[in-house]
Amino acid sequence: MTTLNPYLGFRDNAKEAMTFYQSVFGGDLALSTFGEYHASDDAAEQDKIMHAMLTTENGLVLMGADTPNSMDYTPGTNFSVSLSGSGSDEAELRGYFDKLAAGGTIAMPLEKAPWGDTFGMCKDKFGVDWLVNIAATAS
């Protein structure tokens, strides 16, 4: 099953923000740092949040991350839409990615990511940022 969720961007305070949202909505909060996945060579980014996911008992899912120092960050435009699914959804998700990227720009090609999933980012022709994640199949 493919899911569609908001993905919020922050500059150095994703952990604080996502913990706040957990206090508002309840649920379980999973946090991963750039250092855990060797996703940045910048020593100042090792403890920053690469991915946060808040999942509530009633099915709400909110995701977020710290924006790397090398990327532009403008409050008010610091959100993306995330499409996520399993390996069985790969053809569907790749199709969405290709269609969303058509006439837009690909920021990161849809390929294997350090955490083992297939991941890509693009901006559609209307300026909306999209994240696509295809969960790795268990081997």
N, C-alpha and C positions, 0 to 999 in steps of 0.2 A: 504494500500500500504506500503510495506517495503522499507526503504531507507538505503543507505550505505554511511557513511560519515567519513572523517578523524577526529580524536579526539586527540588533542595535550595536552601533560603534561608539567607543569611548576613547578618551585620551588619558591613559594612566589611572583610571578609576573604575574599571569594569567590575572588579571584585566588590567594591563598595556599592556600586549601583545595583548589581545583581543580587547582593545580599539584602539591599533595601527592598527590591521587588519580591524577594522571598518572604520578607516580613509582611508585605502587603497581601500576597496571593497564597502564601504557604507553599507546601510542596518540597521536593527534593532538588537541591542545587548541586550540579556537577561542574567543577572548575578544572581546567587544564592550562598549564603555563607554556609559554614559548620554549622555556628551558627543557621541560619534560619531553618535548618532541624535537628538540634541536632545530627549531624553526627560525631562529635568528642568531646571527653571529655577534650581534650587539650585546655586550655584557649588561647594559642598562635595561635590556628587554627580557632578561631571563625569567624574572618573576612576574612579568605582565601576563594577563590572561589572554591566551590564544583562542580559547573557546569556553563559553559558559552556557549551560543549558538548565533552565528551570522548568521542571515538569510537575504539574499539580495533580491532585487526585481526581479533579473533574475534567482533566484532559487539556488544560491550557499548557502551551509550550512557548517559552520566550527564550531566545538565544542572544548572545552578545559577546563582544571581545574588545580588547584594547587595540586601537589602530597602531600599527608599527610606525616608528619615527620616520621611516622612509616614505610613508604615504600621507597624502593630504588629509587633514581632518577639519571639517567645518561643521560646528554644531548647527543643528536644524536640518542638515542633510545627511546625518550620520546613521542611516538605516539601510538595510537591504532586505530582500525577500529571499528566504531559503527554501529550496525544494530538496527534500530528502527522501530516500527510499533504499530498499535493499537491492542486492545483486539481481534479484528476479525482476526488478523494475528498470534495469539498466537501459534497455532499448528505449523505453518510454522517456526516461530522464535525459538520455543523450539527445533524443528528438526534441525535447523541450529546450535544452541548452542550445542546440543548433538553430532553432527557430528564434529564440530570444536574442541570440548573437547576430542574426542576419540584419544587416543595416546598422548594427551597433558596433561595439568594440569588445574584444576579448581581453580581459585583464590577466587571466590565468587560464591556460588551456585545461580542458577536462582530462586529467591524467592522475596517476597514482600519487597520493599525498603521503607525507611522513607518518601519518597515523594509520596507514594501511588502506584507507578508502580511496575511491576515485573522486576527485574534487576539481571544480572549476568555477571561475568568476567571470561575469560579463556585465556590460551595461547595454541595455536595449536601446533602440532608436529613439525612445522617449526620455532617456536619461535615468531610468530606474536600474539600480544595481541588483543583480541576481547572483545567488550562490547555489550551486548544485552539488550535492553530496550523494554518492552511491556507496552504501555500506559494503565493505568487503564480505564475501561469502566465507562462512566457516569452512576450514579445510580439515 
